[in-house]
Amino acid sequence: MRSLSLFLLLLATAMLPPVSLPEGFALWKGDAVKKSGEELATQLDDQKFGWKPLGTYGNHYLGISRREGDGSAEVHETQVDVWIVQDGEATLIVGGTMVQPKTGKPHEIRGTSIDGGETKQLKPGDIVHIPVKVPHQLKIAPGKTFTYLVIKVDSN
């Protein structure tokens, strides 16, 4: 009798309609994220920076970044940055005043460095939230790499 009940339960479950995932749902498994970061090593630009977009969802988007050299100082006028460190170590300079600011892309200002500001050491597992209009810059030690998940959120 127990076998018949189990059989009927399995049969009923098999006849249920398939469950569909909600629109906009996405899952990136840790191994795939790590592999994406490693693949960026062959796609770095002249500033030793690589970017792979993962998805765009309304007011935010996600991607994976890899650095093998210092980034320029930057300020986002309309976007919050959230970073989740995946691999490597970096020095983050945050706050202070940007040196030689120039508008690059719309709502983004780049500079050569930051005067003042706080210095924070970043390592795997760290999570960073950078509000809009806050200068920030990543510095990477020579010969080192830094891989991090980036979430950009529109603030308006």
Phi and psi in degrees as GROMACS dihedral restraints (atoms count N, CA, C in turn):
[ dihedral_restraints ]
;  ai    aj    ak    al  type     phi  dphi    fc
    3     4     5     6     1   -61.6    20    10
    4     5     6     7     1   -40.7    20    10
    6     7     8     9     1   -63.9    20    10
    7     8     9    10     1   -39.6    20    10
    9    10    11    12     1   -65.7    20    10
   10    11    12    13     1   -40.7    20    10
   12    13    14    15     1   -62.7    20    10
   13    14    15    16     1   -44.5    20    10
   15    16    17    18     1   -62.6    20    10
   16    17    18    19     1   -43.4    20    10
   18    19    20    21     1   -60.0    20    10
   19    20    21    22     1   -46.4    20    10
   21    22    23    24     1   -63.9    20    10
   22    23    24    25     1   -38.2    20    10
   24    25    26    27     1   -63.6    20    10
   25    26    27    28     1   -45.8    20    10
   27    28    29    30     1   -63.3    20    10
   28    29    30    31     1   -40.3    20    10
   30    31    32    33     1   -64.0    20    10
   31    32    33    34     1   -44.4    20    10
   33    34    35    36     1   -63.3    20    10
   34    35    36    37     1   -41.1    20    10
   36    37    38    39     1   -63.5    20    10
   37    38    39    40     1   -39.6    20    10
   39    40    41    42     1   -66.7    20    10
   40    41    42    43     1   -24.6    20    10
   42    43    44    45     1   -87.8    20    10
   43    44    45    46     1    -7.6    20    10
   45    46    47    48     1   -68.4    20    10
   46    47    48    49     1   148.0    20    10
   48    49    50    51     1   -64.8    20    10
   49    50    51    52     1   149.8    20    10
   51    52    53    54     1   -64.0    20    10
   52    53    54    55     1   144.6    20    10
   54    55    56    57     1   -78.3    20    10
   55    56    57    58     1   130.3    20    10
   57    58    59    60     1  -103.4    20    10
   58    59    60    61     1   145.2    20    10
   60    61    62    63     1   -78.3    20    10
   61    62    63    64     1   149.0    20    10
   63    64    65    66     1   -62.0    20    10
   64    65    66    67     1   146.5    20    10
   66    67    68    69     1   -58.4    20    10
   67    68    69    70     1   135.3    20    10
   69    70    71    72     1    91.1    20    10
   70    71    72    73     1    -9.1    20    10
   72    73    74    75     1   -71.1    20    10
   73    74    75    76     1   140.5    20    10
   75    76    77    78     1  -148.9    20    10
   76    77    78    79     1   149.9    20    10
   78    79    80    81     1  -135.5    20    10
   79    80    81    82     1   125.3    20    10
   81    82    83    84     1  -113.9    20    10
   82    83    84    85     1   113.2    20    10
   84    85    86    87     1   -70.7    20    10
   85    86    87    88     1   148.1    20    10
   87    88    89    90     1   -53.7    20    10
   88    89    90    91     1   -41.3    20    10
   90    91    92    93     1   -63.9    20    10
   91    92    93    94     1   -38.7    20    10
   93    94    95    96     1   -68.7    20    10
   94    95    96    97     1   -39.0    20    10
   96    97    98    99     1   -63.7    20    10
   97    98    99   100     1   -44.4    20    10
   99   100   101   102     1   -61.4    20    10
  100   101   102   103     1   -44.2    20    10
  102   103   104   105     1   -62.0    20    10
  103   104   105   106     1   -41.4    20    10
  105   106   107   108     1   -59.4    20    10
  106   107   108   109     1   -43.0    20    10
  108   109   110   111     1   -62.6    20    10
  109   110   111   112     1   -39.9    20    10
  111   112   113   114     1   -67.8    20    10
  112   113   114   115     1   -38.5    20    10
  114   115   116   117     1   -64.8    20    10
  115   116   117   118     1   -28.5    20    10
  117   118   119   120     1   -63.7    20    10
  118   119   120   121     1   -20.5    20    10
  120   121   122   123     1   -57.4    20    10
  121   122   123   124     1   -27.8    20    10
  123   124   125   126     1   -92.5    20    10
  124   125   126   127     1     1.5    20    10
  126   127   128   129     1  -125.2    20    10
  127   128   129   130     1    25.6    20    10
  129   130   131   132     1   -76.1    20    10
  130   131   132   133     1   145.7    20    10
  132   133   134   135     1   -85.4    20    10
  133   134   135   136     1  -170.4    20    10
  135   136   137   138     1   -67.8    20    10
  136   137   138   139     1   -16.3    20    10
  138   139   140   141     1   -96.4    20    10
  139   140   141   142     1    13.8    20    10
  141   142   143   144     1    59.6    20    10
  142   143   144   145     1    44.6    20    10
  144   145   146   147     1  -127.1    20    10
  145   146   147   148     1   136.9    20    10
  147   148   149   150     1  -130.5    20    10
  148   149   150   151     1   147.4    20    10
  150   151   152   153     1  -139.4    20    10
  151   152   153   154     1   133.8    20    10
  153   154   155   156     1  -128.4    20    10
  154   155   156   157     1   115.3    20    10
  156   157   158   159     1   -69.8    20    10
  157   158   159   160     1   143.7    20    10
  159   160   161   162     1  -107.8    20    10
  160   161   162   163     1   -36.7    20    10
  162   163   164   165     1   179.8    20    10
  163   164   165   166     1   155.1    20    10
  165   166   167   168     1  -123.3    20    10
  166   167   168   169     1   131.7    20    10
  168   169   170   171     1  -140.6    20    10
  169   170   171   172     1    93.6    20    10
  171   172   173   174     1    59.7    20    10
  172   173   174   175     1  -109.7    20    10
  174   175   176   177     1   -92.6    20    10
  175   176   177   178     1    13.0    20    10
  177   178   179   180     1  -151.1    20    10
  178   179   180   181     1   159.2    20    10
  180   181   182   183     1  -144.0    20    10
  181   182   183   184     1   162.4    20    10
  183   184   185   186     1  -127.7    20    10
  184   185   186   187     1   150.6    20    10
  186   187   188   189     1  -162.9    20    10
  187   188   189   190     1   172.0    20    10
  189   190   191   192     1  -115.9    20    10
  190   191   192   193     1   135.9    20    10
  192   193   194   195     1  -121.6    20    10
  193   194   195   196     1   149.1    20    10
  195   196   197   198     1  -134.5    20    10
  196   197   198   199     1   134.2    20    10
  198   199   200   201     1  -124.9    20    10
  199   200   201   202     1   139.8    20    10
  201   202   203   204     1  -125.0    20    10
  202   203   204   205     1    14.1    20    10
  204   205   206   207     1  -161.3    20    10
  205   206   207   208     1   168.0    20    10
  207   208   209   210     1   -60.6    20    10
  208   209   210   211     1   145.6    20    10
  210   211   212   213     1   -93.6    20    10
  211   212   213   214     1   164.1    20    10
  213   214   215   216     1   -76.8    20    10
  214   215   216   217     1   162.3    20    10
  216   217   218   219     1   -70.4    20    10
  217   218   219   220     1   145.4    20    10
  219   220   221   222     1  -149.2    20    10
  220   221   222   223     1   156.9    20    10
  222   223   224   225     1  -136.4    20    10
  223   224   225   226     1   132.1    20    10
  225   226   227   228     1  -104.8    20    10
  226   227   228   229     1   119.8    20    10
  228   229   230   231     1   -77.0    20    10
  229   230   231   232     1   -22.7    20    10
  231   232   233   234     1  -132.6    20    10
  232   233   234   235     1     5.0    20    10
  234   235   236   237     1  -128.0    20    10
  235   236   237   238     1   139.6    20    10
  237   238   239   240     1   -89.0    20    10
  238   239   240   241     1   140.7    20    10
  240   241   242   243     1  -104.0    20    10
  241   242   243   244     1   133.4    20    10
  243   244   245   246     1  -124.4    20    10
  244   245   246   247     1   126.2    20    10
  246   247   248   249     1  -119.2    20    10
  247   248   249   250     1   141.0    20    10
  249   250   251   252     1  -123.4    20    10
  250   251   252   253     1   113.1    20    10
  252   253   254   255     1   -71.8    20    10
  253   254   255   256     1   126.6    20    10
  255   256   257   258     1   -98.4    20    10
  256   257   258   259     1   -44.7    20    10
  258   259   260   261     1  -156.2    20    10
  259   260   261   262     1   145.7    20    10
  261   262   263   264     1    86.8    20    10
  262   263   264   265     1  -174.6    20    10
  264   265   266   267     1  -134.6    20    10
  265   266   267   268     1   152.6    20    10
  267   268   269   270     1  -151.9    20    10
  268   269   270   271     1   163.4    20    10
  270   271   272   273     1  -108.6    20    10
  271   272   273   274     1   126.5    20    10
  273   274   275   276     1  -105.5    20    10
  274   275   276   277     1   128.8    20    10
  276   277   278   279     1  -106.6    20    10
  277   278   279   280     1   124.8    20    10
  279   280   281   282     1  -134.6    20    10
  280   281   282   283     1   140.1    20    10
  282   283   284   285     1    88.3    20    10
  283   284   285   286     1  -162.6    20    10
  285   286   287   288     1    75.3    20    10
  286   287   288   289     1  -156.8    20    10
  288   289   290   291     1  -124.3    20    10
  289   290   291   292     1   132.7    20    10
  291   292   293   294     1   -74.6    20    10
  292   293   294   295     1   138.6    20    10
  294   295   296   297     1   -94.7    20    10
  295   296   297   298     1   131.9    20    10
  297   298   299   300     1    51.8    20    10
  298   299   300   301     1    58.3    20    10
  300   301   302   303     1   -70.1    20    10
  301   302   303   304     1   139.8    20    10
  303   304   305   306     1  -142.3    20    10
  304   305   306   307     1   138.4    20    10
  306   307   308   309     1   -75.3    20    10
  307   308   309   310     1   125.9    20    10
  309   310   311   312     1   -99.2    20    10
  310   311   312   313     1   -98.9    20    10
  312   313   314   315     1   -74.4    20    10
  313   314   315   316     1   162.8    20    10
  315   316   317   318     1   -55.6    20    10
  316   317   318   319     1   134.6    20    10
  318   319   320   321     1    66.6    20    10
  319   320   321   322     1    19.8    20    10
  321   322   323   324     1  -134.8    20    10
  322   323   324   325     1   127.7    20    10
  324   325   326   327     1  -114.0    20    10
  325   326   327   328     1   135.0    20    10
  327   328   329   330     1  -118.9    20    10
  328   329   330   331     1   149.6    20    10
  330   331   332   333     1  -143.9    20    10
  331   332   333   334     1   174.9    20    10
  333   334   335   336     1   -80.6    20    10
  334   335   336   337     1   -29.9    20    10
  336   337   338   339     1  -168.1    20    10
  337   338   339   340     1  -174.5    20    10
  339   340   341   342     1  -127.1    20    10
  340   341   342   343     1   129.9    20    10
  342   343   344   345     1   -90.2    20    10
  343   344   345   346     1   135.0    20    10
  345   346   347   348     1    75.2    20    10
  346   347   348   349     1  -147.2    20    10
  348   349   350   351     1    81.9    20    10
  349   350   351   352     1   163.8    20    10
  351   352   353   354     1  -100.6    20    10
  352   353   354   355     1   145.2    20    10
  354   355   356   357     1  -104.3    20    10
  355   356   357   358     1   127.1    20    10
  357   358   359   360     1  -127.0    20    10
  358   359   360   361     1   134.9    20    10
  360   361   362   363     1   -90.0    20    10
  361   362   363   364     1   132.8    20    10
  363   364   365   366     1  -114.4    20    10
  364   365   366   367     1   141.5    20    10
  366   367   368   369     1  -145.1    20    10
  367   368   369   370     1   168.5    20    10
  369   370   371   372     1   -52.4    20    10
  370   371   372   373     1   136.0    20    10
  372   373   374   375     1    96.8    20    10
  373   374   375   376     1   -19.3    20    10
  375   376   377   378     1   -70.0    20    10
  376   377   378   379     1   146.7    20    10
  378   379   380   381     1  -123.6    20    10
  379   380   381   382     1   132.0    20    10
  381   382   383   384     1  -120.9    20    10
  382   383   384   385     1   136.3    20    10
  384   385   386   387     1  -121.0    20    10
  385   386   387   388     1   118.7    20    10
  387   388   389   390     1  -115.4    20    10
  388   389   390   391     1   112.5    20    10
  390   391   392   393     1   -65.9    20    10
  391   392   393   394     1   165.4    20    10
  393   394   395   396     1   -59.4    20    10
  394   395   396   397     1   150.8    20    10
  396   397   398   399     1    64.8    20    10
  397   398   399   400     1    20.8    20    10
  399   400   401   402     1  -108.2    20    10
  400   401   402   403     1   119.4    20    10
  402   403   404   405     1   -61.3    20    10
  403   404   405   406     1   141.9    20    10
  405   406   407   408     1  -153.9    20    10
  406   407   408   409     1   152.9    20    10
  408   409   410   411     1  -153.9    20    10
  409   410   411   412     1   137.1    20    10
  411   412   413   414     1  -101.3    20    10
  412   413   414   415     1   136.4    20    10
  414   415   416   417     1  -121.6    20    10
  415   416   417   418     1   132.0    20    10
  417   418   419   420     1  -117.6    20    10
  418   419   420   421     1   131.1    20    10
  420   421   422   423     1   -63.7    20    10
  421   422   423   424     1   144.3    20    10
  423   424   425   426     1   -53.5    20    10
  424   425   426   427     1   135.1    20    10
  426   427   428   429     1    80.0    20    10
  427   428   429   430     1     1.6    20    10
  429   430   431   432     1  -107.1    20    10
  430   431   432   433     1   163.0    20    10
  432   433   434   435     1  -124.7    20    10
  433   434   435   436     1   159.0    20    10
  435   436   437   438     1  -144.9    20    10
  436   437   438   439     1   120.4    20    10
  438   439   440   441     1  -120.5    20    10
  439   440   441   442     1   132.9    20    10
  441   442   443   444     1  -149.2    20    10
  442   443   444   445     1   144.3    20    10
  444   445   446   447     1   -79.7    20    10
  445   446   447   448     1   135.9    20    10
  447   448   449   450     1  -118.2    20    10
  448   449   450   451     1   130.2    20    10
  450   451   452   453     1  -120.4    20    10
  451   452   453   454     1   119.3    20    10
  453   454   455   456     1  -106.7    20    10
  454   455   456   457     1   126.6    20    10
  456   457   458   459     1  -120.6    20    10
  457   458   459   460     1   123.5    20    10
  459   460   461   462     1   -67.1    20    10
  460   461   462   463     1   133.0    20    10
  462   463   464   465     1   -93.5    20    10
  463   464   465   466     1    -8.9    20    10
